[in-house]
Amino acid sequence: FGSRVRSSGAAALCVVPPAGPFSSHARWISAAAHALVNMGLHSAMLRLALVAPATLVLSKKPDDKQPDDKDKGCHDAVEGEICHDDVIWAKDYAIDTRPEWYPGLTNESSFADFQAHLHYCYWNRCPKPCAATTQHDCAMLGRFWDSTGCEDAKKNSDCATQVTWAMEFGLALHPEWYPTLTEESNFRQFQHRLYQGELAGLEFNDCPEPCCHDSLPGELCFEDVEWAKAHGINLDDMNHVYPPTLTNESDFAEFQAYLHLCYPERCPEPCATTEVQANYDSNHALECPDQPHTR
């Protein structure tokens, strides 16, 4: 697998997948994770192997054989499938070491409940089970950004006036008030900053949360953006689906914008202005990691 290293006093292991077709990587990673479990490494590092961004599992070639019950929109994972391995690992091991990953579940919960949880909380890593389950959405708090109540400031509103002043004068006069913003930051980024001040009770500017969100650590979108940026774009049978403007050095927001265009229900639109969104043409097909010709 690699070599054991230490970081902040915690043991970690460097795991490097073998060369070869991508279809073999997911099974190799699952096998590696189980080997790590057998070695006694029941830490968050295993999340990379079993509950990391599921583009690994979803990125199938168009001619891959699908489950027989695909027309039902559900499938009960069976032995030999990646999802089955994930469920067994979560049910037998991870629920004891990281119960916060599985709110509402216990060792006594059904296989279908665990499969449904992985389906809803981990980028559809597992298909929705056909068997009866108590899990019908993701119960992990903070896993997804809640856009309820968001509103982009209306022209001539009090919020718009405040945002305009901050952009034209406030940043130059008091840059310490806007530590994450620059002259290149856009209107919605400034609105988000004023919304945060309002939310904290430090300012009164009548600014609602804008309908955009720069993904944060702990959110599913953040994890998948990190994975796509560091790993997904480098896979031989995947790199062709990413826009040619994206590289490992591209900004986080560029990858988030791409994933938002592919999966708007999973990744929110970033507040930052991005080249990916500027170049996107809704009249042309957009290639996505798990659906090569989605739009």
C-alpha positions in Angstrom: 0.0 0.0 0.0 2.6 2.5 0.9 4.4 3.8 4.0 3.1 4.7 7.4 3.5 8.4 8.3 2.6 10.5 11.3 0.7 13.8 11.2 -0.5 15.6 14.3 0.1 12.5 16.4 -2.2 10.3 14.3 -1.2 7.3 12.3 -1.9 7.6 8.6 -1.2 5.4 5.6 -0.3 6.4 2.1 -2.4 4.3 -0.3 -1.6 4.4 -4.0 -3.9 2.7 -6.5 -2.3 0.4 -9.1 -2.1 1.4 -12.7 -4.7 0.0 -15.0 -8.3 0.6 -16.2 -10.4 2.8 -14.0 -13.1 0.1 -13.5 -10.6 -1.8 -11.4 -9.7 1.1 -9.2 -12.9 1.2 -7.2 -12.7 -2.5 -6.3 -9.0 -2.1 -5.4 -9.7 0.8 -3.1 -12.5 -1.2 -1.4 -10.2 -4.2 -0.9 -7.5 -1.9 0.4 -9.9 -0.4 2.9 -10.8 -3.8 4.2 -7.2 -4.6 4.6 -6.7 -1.5 6.6 -9.6 -2.4 8.8 -8.0 -5.8 9.4 -4.8 -4.0 10.4 -6.8 -2.2 13.0 -6.9 1.2 11.4 -10.4 2.3 12.3 -9.9 6.0 11.8 -11.3 8.8 9.6 -8.6 8.0 7.0 -10.6 5.1 5.9 -13.3 7.5 4.7 -11.1 8.1 1.6 -11.4 4.5 0.6 -15.1 3.9 1.3 -17.0 7.1 1.6 -14.9 9.5 -0.5 -16.5 11.2 -3.5 -18.4 8.5 -5.3 -17.3 9.6 -8.8 -15.1 6.6 -8.3 -18.1 4.3 -8.3 -20.4 6.2 -10.5 -18.0 6.8 -13.4 -19.0 3.9 -15.6 -18.4 3.4 -19.2 -21.7 3.7 -21.2 -21.7 0.0 -22.0 -21.2 -1.2 -18.4 -23.9 -3.8 -17.4 -26.5 -2.3 -15.1 -28.5 -4.0 -12.4 -31.5 -6.0 -13.7 -33.9 -3.9 -11.6 -32.6 -0.6 -13.0 -36.0 0.2 -14.5 -37.4 0.3 -11.0 -34.9 3.0 -10.1 -33.6 0.9 -7.2 -31.3 -2.1 -6.6 -30.5 -4.1 -3.5 -26.7 -4.5 -3.4 -25.4 -8.0 -3.6 -22.2 -9.7 -2.6 -19.4 -8.8 -5.0 -20.6 -5.2 -5.6 -18.7 -2.2 -4.2 -21.9 -0.9 -2.5 -22.3 -4.3 -0.7 -18.8 -4.0 0.6 -19.4 -0.4 1.7 -22.6 -1.3 3.6 -21.0 -4.3 5.4 -18.0 -2.1 6.4 -20.3 0.7 7.7 -22.6 -1.7 9.5 -19.9 -3.9 11.1 -17.1 -1.4 11.8 -17.6 2.3 11.1 -20.9 2.7 13.0 -18.8 1.9 16.2 -15.9 4.2 15.5 -17.6 7.1 13.7 -21.3 7.0 14.7 -21.6 10.7 13.6 -21.4 9.5 10.0 -24.6 7.4 10.5 -27.2 9.5 12.4 -30.3 7.5 13.3 -28.6 4.1 12.6 -27.2 1.4 14.9 -25.6 -2.0 14.5 -29.2 -3.3 14.5 -30.4 -1.2 11.6 -31.1 -3.2 8.4 -28.8 -3.6 5.5 -31.3 -1.5 3.4 -31.2 1.3 5.9 -27.4 1.5 5.6 -27.6 1.2 1.9 -30.2 4.0 1.7 -28.0 6.2 4.0 -25.0 5.8 1.7 -27.2 6.5 -1.3 -28.5 9.8 0.1 -25.5 11.1 2.0 -22.6 10.0 -0.2 -23.2 11.2 -3.7 -25.3 8.2 -4.7 -22.4 5.9 -4.1 -24.9 3.2 -3.5 -28.1 2.8 -5.6 -31.4 3.4 -3.7 -32.5 0.0 -2.2 -35.7 -1.7 -3.3 -36.1 -3.2 0.2 -38.1 -1.3 2.8 -36.1 1.3 4.6 -36.6 4.1 7.2 -34.0 6.3 5.4 -35.5 8.6 2.8 -33.1 11.5 2.8 -29.7 12.5 4.3 -30.0 13.1 8.1 -26.4 14.4 8.5 -26.6 18.0 9.6 -24.5 20.3 7.5 -24.0 17.8 4.8 -25.8 19.9 2.2 -26.2 23.6 1.9 -29.8 24.7 2.6 -30.9 27.3 0.1 -34.2 27.9 1.8 -34.7 31.6 2.1 -31.9 32.7 -0.1 -32.4 35.8 -2.3 -30.1 37.8 -4.5 -30.4 41.4 -3.6 -32.9 43.3 -5.7 -32.0 46.4 -7.6 -32.4 49.6 -5.6 -33.1 47.6 -2.4 -31.4 48.6 0.9 -29.2 45.6 0.6 -28.1 46.5 -2.9 -27.2 50.0 -1.8 -25.1 48.6 1.1 -23.4 46.1 -1.2 -22.6 48.8 -3.8 -21.2 51.1 -1.1 -19.0 48.3 0.2 -17.7 47.5 -3.3 -17.0 51.1 -4.3 -15.9 52.6 -1.0 -15.9 50.3 2.0 -13.2 47.9 0.7 -10.8 50.8 0.1 -11.6 52.6 3.3 -11.8 49.6 5.6 -10.2 46.5 4.0 -10.1 44.9 7.5 -13.9 44.7 7.3 -13.7 42.5 4.2 -10.7 40.1 4.8 -11.6 37.6 2.2 -12.6 40.0 -0.5 -10.7 42.0 -3.1 -11.4 44.4 -5.9 -12.0 41.4 -8.1 -14.8 40.0 -5.9 -18.3 40.2 -7.3 -21.6 41.5 -6.1 -22.8 38.3 -4.6 -19.6 37.7 -2.7 -20.0 41.1 -1.1 -23.6 40.4 -0.4 -22.6 37.1 1.3 -20.1 39.0 3.5 -22.8 41.5 4.5 -25.2 38.7 5.2 -22.7 37.1 7.5 -22.4 40.4 9.4 -26.1 40.6 9.7 -26.3 36.9 10.8 -23.8 37.5 13.6 -25.6 40.6 14.8 -22.7 42.8 14.1 -24.2 44.8 11.2 -27.7 45.8 10.1 -27.9 46.0 6.3 -31.1 43.9 5.5 -29.1 41.6 3.3 -30.4 38.1 2.9 -28.2 35.1 2.0 -27.5 35.2 -1.7 -28.5 32.2 -3.8 -25.0 30.9 -4.1 -22.6 29.2 -1.7 -18.9 28.5 -1.6 -18.8 25.0 -0.3 -17.2 24.4 3.2 -15.4 21.5 4.8 -17.8 18.9 6.1 -20.2 19.3 3.2 -20.5 16.6 0.6 -19.9 19.0 -2.2 -16.6 20.2 -0.6 -15.3 16.6 -0.4 -16.2 15.8 -4.0 -14.7 19.0 -5.3 -11.4 18.2 -3.4 -11.4 14.7 -4.8 -12.1 15.8 -8.4 -9.4 18.5 -8.2 -6.8 16.2 -6.7 -7.6 12.8 -8.3 -10.6 12.7 -10.7 -9.2 14.9 -13.3 -6.0 12.7 -13.5 -7.8 9.4 -14.2 -7.1 8.3 -17.8 -10.7 7.4 -18.6 -12.1 10.5 -16.8 -10.0 13.5 -17.7 -11.7 14.0 -21.1 -15.0 14.9 -19.4 -13.6 17.8 -17.5 -13.6 21.2 -19.3 -10.3 21.9 -21.0 -9.8 25.0 -18.8 -9.6 22.8 -15.6 -6.3 21.5 -14.3 -5.1 20.4 -10.9 -4.0 24.1 -10.4 -7.5 25.5 -11.1 -9.3 27.3 -8.3 -11.6 25.4 -6.0 -14.6 27.5 -7.3 -13.9 26.4 -10.9 -14.3 22.7 -9.9 -17.4 23.5 -7.8 -19.0 25.4 -10.7 -18.4 22.4 -13.0 -19.9 19.9 -10.5 -22.8 22.3 -9.9 -23.6 22.3 -13.7 -23.5 18.5 -13.7 -25.3 18.0 -10.4 -27.1 21.2 -9.2 -28.9 19.3 -6.5 -25.6 18.1 -5.0 -23.3 21.1 -5.4 -24.6 24.7 -5.1 -23.4 27.4 -7.5 -20.3 29.1 -6.1 -20.5 32.8 -5.3 -17.2 33.4 -7.0 -17.1 34.3 -10.7 -15.8 31.3 -12.7 -14.6 30.7 -16.2 -16.5 27.4 -16.3 -19.8 29.1 -15.8 -19.0 31.9 -18.1 -18.1 29.5 -20.9 -21.0 27.1 -20.3 -23.6 27.0 -23.1 -26.8 25.3 -22.2 -27.5 24.5 -25.8 -24.5 22.1 -26.0 -24.0 18.9 -24.2 -22.0 18.9 -20.9 -20.0 15.9 -20.2 -20.1 14.8 -16.5 -18.1 12.1 -14.6 -20.9 9.5 -14.3 -23.0 10.5 -17.3 -20.8 11.2 -20.3 -23.6 13.0 -22.2 -25.9 14.4 -19.5 -27.1 17.7 -21.0 
